[in-house]
Amino acid sequence: MIPMPLARVAEITSGALTGIADPRAVVRGPVVVDSRAAEPGSLFVALKGARVDGHDFAEEAHRAGAVAVLAARPTEAPTVIVGDVLAALAALAAEVCAELPGPTVLGVTGSAGKTTTKDLLAGLTSLIGPTVSPAGSHNNEIGHPLTVLRADAATRFMVLELSARNVGHIAALARIAPPQIGVVLNVGTAHLGVFGSREAIAKAKGELVEALPGKGGVAVLNADDPHVRAMADRRPARVTLFGRTPEAAVRAEDLSLDDRGRARFTLCTPSGDAPVALRLYGEHMVYNALAAAAAAYELGLPVATIARQLSESVPRSPWRMEVTDRPDGVTVINDAYNANPDSMRAAFVTLGELGRQRRRFAVIAPMLELGEEGRLLNEQAGRMAAGAGLAGLIVVGGEEARSIVAGAAGAPVLHVPDPPAAAQALLPRLAPGDVVLIKGSRATGLERVAELLLGGAAQ
C-alpha cells in the first residue's frame, strides 16, 4: 500500500478518529482482516462474521504493530469508525488504486478456471514488471480490495480475479480497480441456484466487459463459448478471441495429451506460432492457458516467451488439480477446492486420461448452490461417476448426497458422512498404481481426504 496518514484514511472512508488515534500516524500496509497477520505499519480491518467478530481482536492487532483499526464501533485500539466497514474498505482500495502511477489492471472472470488463469497470467506479466495478484481465490468483496491495497508505486500490473454471486457484484468490484483488459473464460452452471439461469450468469460475467474503457480497453473472450462470444456487443472495447476454433486470434492447434493427461499444443497468434507443453493436468487447462496467452499477447509479449512461460508454469493455488504420487505408486488427484457440473465433468475426463489401464477411485461430494436443478444435476454427476469405470465411488455428505448415490445406482458406491470416514473407507482398498479423484464443493472440506490419503501412505 502507498503510505497514507491516518487522517487521510479517515477522510477517504468518511470515518471518525477516536481520541487515542494520531491523525499523523502513517499507514504503510499491509491491510489485513486477520489480527495474526498484523505487523508494524499495518491497518487492521475489523469485520464481523457469523462466528467471529474482528472487533474483539483489535487490541491484539494493535499490539502486533497495526497503526489503527477500521471498525464499526470504538475499540481499545486507535480506530477509524465508519458506518459500513466493507464499504469503507472498498472506498480505500479504490482511492489507492486511483492514486497509483498508472498500473495496468487485468480482470479475469468465468464460471470455472478463474484462479488458474489468473495465476498463469500473473506469471506472464511478472516477466514484464512488478505484479500484484490475489493469493488463491481472493476474488470477492473482501479479498478483491485487500489485493488492490497490496499495490504500491512500483506496481506495474494488477491481475485480479472477479467473482459474482449475483448480478452487480462484478460491476462493483470493477469500480474499485477499473480494468483495461478483461478476460471472460466461460459461462457455466456454478451458482445456478442463485442466478436462476445461464443467461443471468452471462449477464453477471459480462459486467467485466461493460467495465472496460472504449478507448484502449480490450475484451479477451472465449470464441468457443457462445454466451461469452456474445459479450463482444456489450462494450465498444476492442475484442480479441481465444479458443480452438480457426476464427480465434489466439488458438490451440495440434492438441494432444501425454500419458499423464497434460496437454501439448501449438500456440498460434497473428505474430507466429510456438509449441506449448503444459505441466497442468487436464485438457480443460488448455482454455485457461489460451486466455492467459491472449491477454499477454495484447501486452506485447512475444509468442515464444508466452509459450515458454506457460510450459514452465506449475499450480500456484492449492486443491486445484493437484496431482501427487505416493511412494507406493498411488496417485491422488486433489481437485477439492470447489465443484459445479462443468468442473465435475472436466475432473472425470482428467481421471480417465490419467488413469488409463489403472484402477480408478473417486471421492465426491454434492455440488451446492444449484437451486431447483440441484437434485437433477447431482444425480447426473452420480451417473457420470457410475459410467467412469471406477473400482469404487465414495460419496460424502448427508441428505443432500443421496441424489449422487441414486444416480450411481448399480455402481460400486459407498455413502459416508464426512471426509475422515471417506479416507478410512478408502485407505485399505488402495493398491500400488491406483488413481483417486477427490472433488466436491468448498463447503464439504474434501481436501481433508487428500491429506489423510497422502499421510496414510507414510504410516
FINUDREN-820863 format. One record per atom (N, C-alpha, C): x, y, z negated. Coordinates in steps of 0.1 Angstrom, whole numbers, padded with zeros to 4 digits, always signed. Layout:
N
XYZ...
This chain:
459
+0008-0012+0000+0000+0000+0000+0009+0012+0000+0004+0023+0007+0012+0035+0006+0010+0041-0007+0021+0047-0013+0020+0053-0027+0009+0064-0027+0001+0064-0038-0010+0073-0039-0013+0077-0054-0013+0090-0057-0016+0094-0071-0030+0089-0075-0032+0086-0087-0044+0081-0093-0056+0091-0090-0053+0104-0091-0063+0114-0088-0068+0113-0074-0059+0109-0064-0064+0107-0050-0072+0094-0049-0069+0084-0056-0077+0072-0056-0091+0075-0061-0092+0083-0072-0105+0087-0077-0113+0095-0067-0106+0104-0060-0113+0112-0050-0118+0104-0039-0110+0095-0034-0115+0086-0023-0127+0077-0027-0126+0072-0039-0137+0063-0043-0149+0070-0050-0148+0083-0050-0159+0091-0058-0160+0086-0072-0148+0084-0078-0147+0079-0092-0144+0089-0102-0145+0086-0114-0141+0095-0125-0130+0088-0134-0120+0096-0137-0109+0090-0145-0113+0091-0160-0110+0080-0167-0112+0080-0182-0101+0089-0188-0103+0093-0200-0094+0102-0207-0080+0097-0208-0077+0084-0209-0063+0079-0210-0057+0077-0197-0064+0080-0186-0058+0078-0173-0050+0091-0169-0038+0089-0164-0029+0100-0159-0032+0102-0145-0038+0114-0141-0041+0116-0126-0029+0116-0118-0017+0119-0124-0004+0120-0116+0003+0106-0115-0002+0096-0122+0004+0083-0121+0002+0078-0107+0012+0071-0101+0012+0067-0087+0009+0052-0086-0001+0049-0078-0003+0035-0074+0005+0032-0062+0013+0021-0063+0021+0017-0052+0018+0003-0047+0009-0003-0054+0004-0016-0049+0012-0027-0056+0007-0039-0055-0004-0043-0047-0017-0040-0054-0028-0041-0046-0042-0040-0052-0046-0054-0054-0051-0058-0066-0053-0072-0069-0067-0073-0076-0073-0085-0075-0085-0088-0082-0083-0099-0093-0071-0103-0094-0067-0113-0104-0057-0107-0113-0060-0106-0126-0051-0099-0135-0038-0106-0136-0037-0119-0133-0024-0126-0134-0015-0122-0122-0021-0115-0112-0012-0110-0101-0008-0096-0103-0012-0089-0114-0009-0075-0116+0006-0074-0119+0012-0063-0114+0026-0060-0116+0028-0045-0117+0040-0041-0121+0042-0026-0122+0038-0019-0109+0030-0008-0110+0026+0000-0099+0013-0005-0092+0007-0016-0097-0005-0021-0090-0018-0015-0095-0028-0018-0088-0042-0014-0091-0050-0026-0093-0057-0028-0105-0065-0039-0107-0079-0036-0104-0086-0044-0096-0100-0042-0093-0108-0051-0101-0117-0046-0110-0125-0054-0119-0138-0058-0112-0139-0070-0107-0151-0075-0101-0158-0084-0111-0171-0083-0110-0180-0092-0119-0185-0103-0111-0181-0115-0114-0186-0127-0106-0196-0134-0114-0200-0146-0109-0210-0154-0115-0206-0159-0129-0193-0162-0130-0188-0169-0142-0178-0160-0149-0171-0151-0142-0160-0143-0149-0162-0129-0145-0160-0120-0155-0161-0106-0154-0147-0100-0155-0143-0094-0143-0129-0088-0143-0127-0077-0153-0138-0071-0158-0136-0060-0168-0130-0066-0181-0132-0078-0183-0127-0084-0196-0112-0086-0195-0106-0085-0183-0092-0087-0182-0084-0074-0178-0091-0063-0180-0085-0050-0176-0072-0047-0185-0073-0049-0198-0062-0047-0206-0050-0056-0203-0053-0068-0200-0043-0078-0196-0035-0073-0184-0043-0068-0174-0037-0063-0162-0028-0051-0164-0033-0042-0173-0025-0030-0177-0012-0034-0184-0013-0044-0192+0000-0048-0199+0010-0054-0189+0005-0059-0178+0014-0065-0168+0019-0054-0159+0015-0042-0161+0020-0031-0153+0011-0024-0144-0002-0028-0143-0012-0021-0135-0013-0006-0139-0012+0003-0130-0014+0017-0133-0027+0020-0138-0037+0014-0133-0051+0017-0137-0060+0005-0132-0073+0006-0136-0083-0003-0132-0094+0004-0125-0098-0002-0113-0110+0003-0106-0122-0005-0111-0131+0002-0118-0141-0006-0126-0155+0002-0126-0165-0006-0130-0179+0000-0130-0182+0006-0144-0173+0004-0154-0175+0009-0167-0162+0011-0174-0161+0019-0185-0149+0021-0191-0143+0008-0196-0129+0008-0197-0122-0004-0202-0112+0001-0212-0104-0008-0218-0094-0005-0227-0081+0000-0220-0081+0000-0207-0070+0005-0199-0074+0018-0192-0064+0025-0186-0067+0036-0178-0076+0032-0166-0087+0039-0164-0098+0034-0155-0103+0045-0146-0105+0041-0133-0113+0049-0124-0127+0043-0123-0136+0050-0129-0150+0044-0130-0158+0048-0117-0164+0038-0111-0171+0040-0098-0185+0034-0099-0194+0038-0091-0207+0033-0091-0208+0019-0086-0200+0016-0075-0200+0002-0069-0186-0001-0066-0181-0011-0073-0167-0015-0072-0163-0020-0058-0172-0028-0052-0169-0033-0039-0169-0022-0028-0179-0013-0029-0179-0002-0020-0167+0007-0022-0162+0009-0034-0151+0017-0037-0138+0011-0031-0137-0003-0033-0126-0010-0027-0125-0008-0012-0137-0009-0005-0138-0007+0009-0134+0007+0013-0138+0017+0006-0135+0031+0009-0120+0033+0007-0114+0028-0003-0100+0030-0005-0092+0023+0006-0096+0011+0011-0089+0005+0021-0090+0012+0035-0103+0017+0037-0105+0025+0049-0096+0038+0050-0095+0044+0039-0087+0057+0038-0072+0054+0040-0068+0043+0033-0053+0039+0035-0051+0036+0050-0060+0028+0056-0058+0025+0070-0057+0037+0079-0066+0047+0076-0066+0059+0084-0054+0067+0082-0047+0066+0070-0035+0074+0068-0022+0067+0073-0023+0055+0077-0011+0048+0082-0007+0054+0095+0006+0053+0099+0010+0059+0111+0008+0050+0123-0005+0046+0126-0008+0040+0138-0005+0026+0140-0008+0017+0131-0006+0003+0133-0017-0002+0143-0014-0012+0151-0023-0019+0160-0031-0029+0152-0044-0028+0152-0053-0037+0144-0059-0047+0154-0057-0060+0151-0063-0070+0159-0073-0078+0150-0085-0080+0155-0095-0087+0147-0099-0100+0154-0101-0111+0145-0104-0124+0150-0117-0129+0144-0126-0133+0152-0138-0139+0146-0143-0151+0155-0153-0158+0149-0158-0170+0156-0164-0180+0146-0171-0190+0150-0177-0199+0141-0167-0209+0136-0156-0212+0143-0146-0221+0139-0133-0217+0145-0122-0220+0138-0109-0217+0143-0103-0204+0139-0110-0195+0132-0105-0182+0129-0092-0182+0122-0091-0190+0112-0079-0189+0104-0066-0194+0111-0068-0205+0119-0057-0210+0126-0053-0200+0137-0062-0194+0144-0059-0184+0154-0053-0172+0148-0058-0167+0137-0051-0156+0130-0037-0159+0127-0034-0171+0122-0021-0175+0118-0012-0175+0130-0017-0181+0141-0009-0182+0154-0006-0168+0159-0016-0159+0159-0014-0146+0164-0005-0138+0155-0006-0139+0142+0003-0132+0133+0018-0136+0135+0020-0149+0138+0033-0154+0142+0038-0147+0154+0030-0145+0164+0034-0138+0176+0037-0123+0174+0028-0116+0167+0030-0102+0165+0043-0099+0157+0046-0109+0148+0058-0107+0139+0070-0107+0148+0070-0112+0160+0081-0111+0169+0084-0097+0173+0073-0089+0173+0075-0075+0178+0077-0065+0166+0071-0067+0155+0072-0058+0144+0065-0063+0131+0067-0056+0120+0062-0060+0107+0046-0062+0108+0042-0073+0103+0028-0077+0105+0022-0080+0091+0009-0075+0089+0002-0079+0078-0010-0087+0082-0012-0099+0076-0024-0107+0079-0028-0114+0066-0040-0118+0065-0045-0124+0052-0039-0138+0050-0038-0140+0037-0034-0154+0032-0047-0163+0033-0046-0174+0039-0057-0183+0040-0069-0176+0048-0081-0177+0042-0093-0171+0048-0098-0160+0040-0090-0150+0037-0094-0138+0030-0101-0129+0041-0113-0132+0044-0120-0126+0055-0133-0120+0052-0136-0118+0039-0149-0112+0036-0148-0098+0029-0159-0094+0023-0159-0080+0017-0149-0078+0006-0143-0089+0001-0132-0087-0009-0119-0089-0003-0117-0101+0004-0104-0104+0010-0099-0094+0021-0109-0090+0029-0106-0081+0040-0099-0068+0035-0106-0060+0027-0099-0047+0022-0087-0050+0014-0086-0061+0007-0073-0064+0000-0062-0066+0009-0065-0072+0021-0054-0074+0031-0050-0061+0037-0060-0053+0040-0057-0040+0046-0048-0032+0037-0051-0032+0024-0043-0025+0014-0029-0030+0012-0026-0041+0018-0012-0046+0017-0003-0038+0027-0009-0032+0037-0002-0025+0047+0005-0012+0042+0016-0009+0048+0023+0003+0044+0029+0011+0056+0037+0020+0054+0041+0029+0065+0049+0021+0076+0055+0010+0072+0063+0002+0081+0055-0008+0089+0042-0010+0085+0034-0020+0092+0031-0016+0106+0034-0025+0116+0031-0022+0130+0018-0029+0135+0015-0041+0129+0004-0048+0133-0004-0053+0120-0017-0053+0122-0026-0059+0112-0034-0070+0120-0033-0082+0116-0040-0093+0123-0051-0097+0112-0063-0094+0115-0074-0096+0104-0084-0106+0109-0089-0114+0100-0099-0123+0102-0112-0118+0097-0123-0118+0105-0136-0112+0101-0146-0123+0101-0153-0125+0089-0163-0135+0088-0177-0128+0087-0187-0135+0089-0201-0130+0088-0210-0140+0082-0217-0136+0071-0227-0144+0065-0241-0138+0068-0241-0127+0076-0253-0121+0080-0250-0111+0090-0260-0106+0098-0259-0095+0107-0255-0083+0100-0245-0076+0105-0240-0063+0100-0227-0065+0092-0223-0077+0088-0211-0079+0080-0199-0076+0087-0198-0081+0100-0185-0078+0107-0184-0064+0111-0195-0057+0114-0195-0043+0117-0190-0035+0105-0194-0039+0093-0189-0032+0081-0174-0034+0079-0170-0047+0081-0155-0049+0079-0147-0042+0090-0152-0041+0102-0145-0034+0113-0144-0019+0110-0153-0013+0102-0152+0001+0099-0141+0004+0089-0137-0006+0081-0126-0005+0072-0113-0003+0080-0111-0012+0090-0099-0011+0098-0103-0013+0112-0106-0002+0119-0111-0003+0133-0101-0010+0142-0106-0021+0149-0097-0029+0157-0095-0023+0171-0083-0025+0176-0080-0021+0190-0082-0033+0199-0079-0045+0194-0081-0058+0201-0090-0067+0193-0101-0072+0199-0110-0081+0192-0110-0094+0199-0108-0105+0191-0108-0119+0197-0120-0126+0192-0129-0131+0201-0140-0139+0197-0138-0153+0203-0138-0163+0194-0134-0177+0197-0146-0185+0202-0157-0185+0195-0168-0193+0198-0181-0189+0190-0192-0194+0194-0204-0193+0187-0210-0206+0184-0209-0211+0172-0214-0224+0169-0226-0224+0159-0226-0234+0150-0238-0235+0141-0234-0233+0127-0222-0228+0124-0219-0225+0110-0228-0215+0104-0233-0217+0092-0242-0208+0086-0256-0206+0093-0259-0217+0100-0272-0216+0108-0284-0213+0099-0283-0219+0087-0294-0216+0077-0296-0202+0073-0285-0194+0074-0286-0180+0070-0291-0172+0082-0285-0175+0094-0288-0167+0106-0301-0171+0113-0304-0184+0112-0317-0189+0118-0315-0194+0133-0306-0189+0140-0304-0193+0154-0290-0190+0159-0286-0197+0170-0273-0194+0175-0273-0180+0182-0284-0176+0187-0285-0162+0192-0282-0152+0182-0287-0154+0170-0284-0144+0159-0269-0145+0155-0264-0157+0155-0249-0158+0152-0241-0151+0163-0245-0152+0175-0238-0145+0186-0239-0130+0184-0251-0125+0180-0253-0111+0177-0243-0106+0166-0242-0114+0156-0233-0110+0145-0218-0110+0149-0214-0121+0156-0200-0122+0161-0197-0111+0171-0206-0107+0179-0204-0097+0189-0202-0083+0183-0205-0081+0170-0203-0068+0164-0188-0064+0164-0179-0074+0165-0165-0071+0167-0162-0065+0180-0169-0070+0191-0167-0064+0204-0173-0050+0204-0184-0048+0198-0190-0034+0197-0182-0024+0190-0173-0029+0181-0165-0020+0173-0152-0015+0180-0150-0021+0192-0138-0017+0200-0139-0004+0207-0129+0004+0208-0130+0016+0215-0131+0014+0230-0138+0023+0236-0139+0022+0251-0126+0025+0258-0118+0033+0252-0105+0036+0258-0094+0030+0250-0087+0020+0257-0076+0014+0250-0080+0001+0243-0093-0002+0241-0098-0014+0235-0098-0026+0244-0095-0038+0238-0095-0050+0246-0103-0061+0239-0113-0066+0246-0121-0077+0241-0115-0090+0247-0110-0099+0238-0104-0112+0242-0115-0122+0240-0121-0128+0250-0133-0136+0249-0131-0150+0255-0137-0160+0249-0137-0173+0254-0145-0175+0266-0139-0177+0278-0146-0178+0290-0155-0191+0291-0152-0201+0282-0159-0214+0283-0171-0215+0274-0173-0204+0266-0185-0204+0257-0194-0193+0262-0206-0197+0267-0215-0187+0274-0219-0176+0264-0221-0179+0251-0225-0169+0242-0214-0158+0240-0202-0163+0240-0191-0154+0239-0188-0146+0251-0189-0153+0262-0186-0146+0275-0196-0135+0278-0209-0137+0273-0219-0127+0275-0216-0114+0267-0207-0115+0257-0204-0103+0249-0196-0092+0257-0192-0096+0269-0184-0086+0277-0193-0074+0281-0206-0076+0280-0215-0065+0283-0219-0056+0271-0213-0059+0260-0217-0052+0248-0209-0040+0244-0199-0037+0252-0190-0026+0249-0182-0022+0262-0179-0010+0264-0171-0007+0276-0156-0010+0275-0152-0016+0264-0137-0020+0263-0134-0030+0274-0121-0030+0278-0116-0039+0288-0117-0053+0283-0120-0063+0292-0122-0077+0288-0111-0085+0294-0105-0094+0286-0096-0105+0292-0102-0118+0287-0103-0128+0296-0108-0141+0293-0098-0151+0291-0100-0160+0281-0091-0172+0279-0100-0184+0280-0094-0195+0283-0101-0208+0283-0095-0218+0293-0102-0228+0297-0097-0238+0306-0103-0236+0320-0113-0227+0322-0119-0225+0335-0109-0217+0343-0109-0219+0357-0099-0212+0365-0102-0197+0365-0114-0192+0361-0116-0178+0360-0109-0171+0349-0104-0179+0339-0098-0172+0327-0084-0167+0331-0081-0155+0327-0068-0149+0330-0057-0156+0322-0060-0161+0310-0050-0168+0302-0057-0182+0300-0051-0192+0305-0057-0205+0305-0047-0217+0304-0053-0228+0301-0045-0241+0299-0047-0250+0311-0037-0254+0317-0038-0264+0328-0029-0276+0325-0031-0287+0332-0024-0299+0330-0023-0304+0315-0035-0303+0309-0036-0307+0295-0035-0322+0292-0027-0325+0282-0026-0339+0278-0023-0340+0263-0025-0351+0257-0023-0353+0243-0012-0364+0240-0003-0361+0231+0007-0371+0227+0000-0382+0218+0008-0391+0214+0003-0403+0206-0001-0398+0192+0001-0386+0188-0004-0381+0175-0015-0371+0177-0021-0370+0189-0032-0361+0191-0029-0346+0192-0016-0344+0196-0012-0330+0197-0011-0326+0212-0016-0314+0215-0018-0310+0229-0005-0305+0236-0004-0308+0248+0006-0303+0257-0001-0297+0269+0003-0285+0273-0003-0279+0285+0006-0269+0291+0002-0264+0303+0008-0253+0309+0000-0240+0306+0007-0231+0300+0001-0218+0297+0002-0209+0309-0010-0206+0315-0010-0198+0328-0015-0184+0325-0008-0174+0330-0011-0160+0328-0009-0153+0341-0014-0141+0343-0012-0133+0355+0003-0130+0358+0011-0132+0348+0025-0129+0350+0034-0141+0351+0028-0153+0351+0036-0165+0352+0031-0176+0342+0038-0187+0343+0034-0199+0335+0045-0204+0327+0042-0211+0316+0052-0217+0307+0046-0229+0300+0055-0239+0297+0049-0251+0290+0048-0249+0275+0037-0255+0270+0035-0254+0255+0033-0268+0250+0039-0271+0239+0037-0284+0232+0034-0281+0218+0021-0281+0214+0017-0277+0201+0021-0287+0190+0024-0282+0179+0026-0291+0167+0014-0292+0158+0003-0286+0163-0010-0286+0156-0018-0298+0161-0026-0304+0153-0033-0316+0157-0047-0314+0162-0050-0320+0173-0064-0320+0178-0065-0312+0191-0073-0317+0201-0074-0310+0213-0081-0296+0212-0089-0295+0201-0096-0282+0199-0087-0271+0196-0075-0274+0191-0065-0264+0188-0060-0256+0201-0063-0262+0213-0059-0255+0225-0066-0241+0226-0078-0241+0222-0085-0228+0224-0080-0218+0214-0076-0222+0202-0070-0213+0192-0057-0207+0198-0049-0216+0203-0036-0212+0209-0038-0203+0221-0048-0205+0229-0051-0197+0241-0056-0183+0237-0064-0183+0226-0069-0170+0221-0057-0161+0216-0049-0167+0208-0037-0160+0203-0028-0156+0215-0026-0165+0224-0018-0161+0236-0023-0150+0244-0036-0149+0246-0042-0139+0254-0041-0125+0247-0043-0125+0233-0041-0112+0226-0026-0108+0226-0017-0118+0225-0003-0114+0225+0001-0109+0239-0004-0115+0249-0001-0111+0263-0006-0097+0265-0017-0093+0259-0022-0079+0260-0012-0069+0253-0005-0074+0243+0005-0066+0236+0018-0065+0244+0020-0073+0255+0032-0072+0263+0042-0083+0260+0039-0093+0252+0049-0103+0250+0050-0112+0263+0062-0115+0267+0064-0124+0279+0058-0138+0277+0053-0144+0287+0047-0157+0286+0056-0167+0281+0069-0167+0284+0079-0177+0279+0080-0175+0264+0080-0163+0259+0081-0161+0245+0069-0166+0237+0057-0163+0243+0045-0168+0237+0045-0183+0236+0048-0189+0247+0048-0204+0248+0057-0210+0238+0069-0204+0237+0079-0209+0227+0074-0208+0213+0068-0196+0209+0064-0194+0196+0052-0203+0192+0043-0205+0202+0032-0214+0200+0037-0229+0197+0047-0232+0205+0052-0246+0204+0059-0248+0190+0064-0237+0184+0071-0239+0172+0062-0237+0160+0050-0232+0162+0041-0229+0151+0036-0242+0143+0036-0241+0130+0030-0252+0122+0019-0246+0113+0010-0254+0108-0001-0249+0100+0005-0240+0088-0002-0229+0086+0002-0219+0076-0008-0219+0065-0020-0222+0067-0031-0222+0057-0035-0236+0054-0038-0239+0041-0040-0253+0037-0053-0259+0040-0053-0272+0041-0065-0280+0042-0072-0279+0056-0064-0275+0066-0069-0274+0080-0061-0283+0089-0066-0295+0091-0059-0304+0099-0045-0307+0095-0043-0308+0081-0030-0311+0076-0029-0326+0077-0018-0330+0084-0016-0345+0087-0004-0349+0079-0005-0358+0070+0006-0363+0061+0007-0378+0062+0019-0382+0064+0022-0397+0064+0027-0401+0051+0020-0410+0044+0025-0415+0032+0037-0424+0034+0045-0427+0024+0057-0436+0026+0053-0450+0031+0041-0454+0028+0037-0468+0032+0031-0468+0046+0031-0456+0053+0025-0456+0066+0011-0452+0068+0004-0450+0057-0010-0445+0057-0009-0430+0061-0018-0426+0071-0018-0412+0075-0031-0406+0069-0030-0394+0063-0041-0387+0057-0043-0374+0065-0055-0372+0071-0059-0360+0078-0067-0352+0068-0062-0341+0062-0069-0333+0053-0075-0321+0060-0087-0322+0064-0094-0311+0071-0106-0306+0062-0103-0305+0049-0113-0304+0039-0117-0289+0036-0111-0280+0043-0114-0266+0039-0129-0262+0041-0135-0267+0052-0149-0264+0055-0154-0273+0066-0167-0273+0068-0173-0281+0078-0186-0275+0084-0188-0277+0097-0200-0274+0103-0201-0284+0115-0212-0285+0122-0214-0295+0132-0203-0295+0142-0198-0283+0147-0188-0283+0157-0174-0287+0152-0170-0283+0140-0158-0287+0134-0158-0302+0130-0169-0307+0126-0170-0321+0122-0168-0329+0135-0174-0325+0146-0172-0333+0158-0158-0332+0162-0151-0321+0162-0137-0320+0165-0128-0328+0156-0132-0329+0144-0124-0337+0134-0124-0352+0138-0136-0357+0142-0137-0371+0145-0130-0374+0158-0131-0364+0168-0123-0366+0180-0108-0367+0177-0103-0359+0168-0089-0360+0164-0086-0373+0157-0095-0377+0149-0093-0390+0142-0092-0401+0152-0100-0401+0163-0099-0411+0173-0086-0410+0181-0081-0398+0183-0069-0396+0190-0057-0401+0182-0056-0397+0170-0045-0400+0161-0046-0415+0156-0058-0421+0156-0059-0434+0151-0061-0445+0161-0056-0443+0173-0057-0453+0183-0049-0466+0178-0056-0477+0180-0050-0490+0176-0046-0491+0161-0053-0483+0153-0051-0483+0138-0065-0484+0132-0065-0489+0119-0077-0489+0111-0080-0475+0107-0093-0471+0109-0097-0457+0106-0107-0457+0095-0105-0448+0085-0115-0445+0075-0118-0430+0075-0130-0427+0070-0134-0413+0068-0141-0410+0055-0137-0399+0049-0144-0394+0037-0151-0381+0040-0164-0381+0041-0170-0368+0045-0181-0364+0034-0184-0352+0034-0194-0346+0025-0204-0338+0034-0216-0335+0028-0226-0328+0036-0221-0314+0041-0226-0311+0052-0224-0297+0058-0235-0289+0052-0232-0277+0046-0241-0269+0039-0245-0256+0047-0255-0249+0043-0259-0237+0048-0264-0238+0063-0271-0249+0066-0276-0252+0079-0291-0250+0080-0297-0246+0069-0312-0243+0069-0320-0255+0071-0332-0252+0078-0341-0263+0081-0335-0274+0089-0325-0272+0097-0319-0282+0105-0308-0290+0098-0306-0287+0085-0295-0293+0078-0297-0308+0077-0309-0313+0074-0311-0327+0073-0308-0334+0086-0313-0329+0097-0311-0335+0110-0296-0334+0114-0290-0323+0112-0275-0322+0116-0267-0331+0108-0270-0333+0095-0262-0342+0087-0265-0357+0091-0277-0360+0095-0280-0373+0100-0272-0376+0113-0271-0365+0121-0263-0367+0133-0248-0369+0130-0243-0362+0120-0229-0365+0115-0228-0379+0111-0238-0385+0104-0237-0399+0100-0237-0408+0112-0245-0405+0122-0245-0413+0134-0232-0412+0141-0226-0400+0142-0213-0399+0148-0202-0407+0141-0203-0406+0128-0193-0414+0120-0195-0429+0122-0208-0433+0123-0211-0448+0125-0206-0452+0138-0205-0443+0148-0201-0447+0162-0186-0445+0164-0179-0442+0153-0164-0439+0155-0155-0451+0152-0161-0462+0151-0153-0474+0150-0145-0475+0136-0152-0470+0126-0145-0469+0113-0145-0483+0106-0134-0485+0099-0133-0496+0090-0141-0494+0077-0143-0481+0074-0150-0477+0062-0154-0462+0062-0166-0459+0058-0170-0445+0056-0175-0443+0042-0169-0432+0036-0173-0429+0022-0180-0415+0023-0192-0414+0018-0200-0402+0018-0200-0397+0004-0196-0384+0002-0195-0378-0011-0206-0368-0013-0213-0369-0025-0223-0359-0028-0235-0365-0035-0244-0356-0038-0257-0361-0045-0268-0363-0035-0279-0358-0038-0291-0360-0030-0289-0355-0015-0282-0344-0014-0280-0338-0001-0272-0347+0009-0264-0356+0003-0256-0365+0011-0264-0377+0017-0276-0379+0013-0284-0390+0017-0287-0390+0032-0287-0378+0038-0290-0377+0052-0279-0383+0060-0266-0380+0056-0255-0386+0062-0256-0402+0061-0258-0406+0049-0259-0421+0047-0270-0427+0056-0281-0420+0057-0292-0425+0065-0288-0426+0080-0281-0416+0084-0276-0415+0098-0266-0426+0101-0259-0430+0091-0248-0440+0093-0253-0454+0090-0266-0456+0090-0271-0469+0087-0266-0480+0096-0262-0491+0091-0256-0502+0098-0241-0502+0099-0235-0490+0095-0220-0489+0094-0215-0493+0080-0203-0496+0078-0197-0499+0065-0196-0486+0057-0207-0482+0050-0208-0469+0044-0210-0471+0029-0203-0462+0021-0204-0462+0006-0207-0448+0002-0217-0446-0007-0221-0433-0012-0216-0432-0026-0208-0421-0028-0202-0419-0042-0206-0405-0046-0205-0402-0059-0210-0389-0064-0200-0377-0063-0187-0380-0063-0177-0369-0063-0164-0374-0057-0154-0364-0055-0142-0367-0049-0133-0378-0056-0132-0377-0070-0124-0387-0076-0130-0401-0074-0143-0403-0073-0149-0416-0071-0146-0420-0057-0145-0411-0047-0142-0415-0033-0128-0420-0033-0118-0413-0039-0104-0417-0039-0103-0431-0046-0110-0433-0057-0109-0445-0064-0114-0457-0056-0125-0454-0048-0130-0465-0039-0121-0468-0028-0115-0458-0023-0107-0460-0010-0093-0465-0013-0086-0461-0023-0072-0464-0025-0069-0479-0024-0077-0488-0031-0074-0502-0030-0076-0508-0016-0084-0501-0007-0087-0507+0006-0076-0503+0016-0068-0493+0013-0058-0488+0023-0047-0498+0025-0042-0499+0037-0031-0507+0041-0022-0499+0050-0009-0503+0050+0001-0496+0059-0004-0494+0073-0004-0482+0078-0008-0480+0092-0022-0474+0093-0030-0474+0082-0043-0469+0083-0043-0454+0084-0055-0448+0089-0056-0434+0090-0069-0430+0083-0069-0419+0075-0080-0414+0068-0083-0400+0071-0096-0397+0075-0100-0383+0077-0108-0379+0065-0105-0366+0061-0113-0360+0049-0119-0347+0054-0132-0346+0054-0139-0335+0060-0152-0332+0053-0154-0319+0048-0166-0315+0042-0167-0300+0040-0178-0295+0036-0180-0281+0033-0171-0277+0021-0167-0265+0020-0158-0260+0010-0163-0263-0004-0176-0261-0006-0181-0263-0020-0180-0277-0025-0177-0287-0017-0176-0301-0021-0163-0304-0027-0153-0296-0024-0139-0298-0030-0132-0311-0026-0134-0315-0013-0128-0328-0009-0113-0328-0008-0107-0316-0009-0092-0316-0009-0087-0324-0020-0095-0326-0031-0091-0334-0042-0089-0349-0038-0097-0353-0028-0095-0367-0023-0081-0368-0017-0077-0359-0009-0064-0359-0003-0053-0359-0013-0054-0351-0023-0044-0350-0034-0043-0364-0041-0054-0370-0044-0054-0383-0051-0048-0394-0041-0052-0394-0029-0047-0404-0019-0032-0403-0017-0027-0391-0016-0013-0389-0014-0005-0392-0027-0011-0388-0039-0004-0391-0051-0005-0406-0054-0015-0413-0050-0016-0427-0052-0006-0435-0045+0000-0429-0034+0010-0437-0027+0023-0438-0035+0025-0429-0044+0037-0429-0052+0036-0437-0065+0024-0442-0068+0022-0449-0081+0027-0463-0080
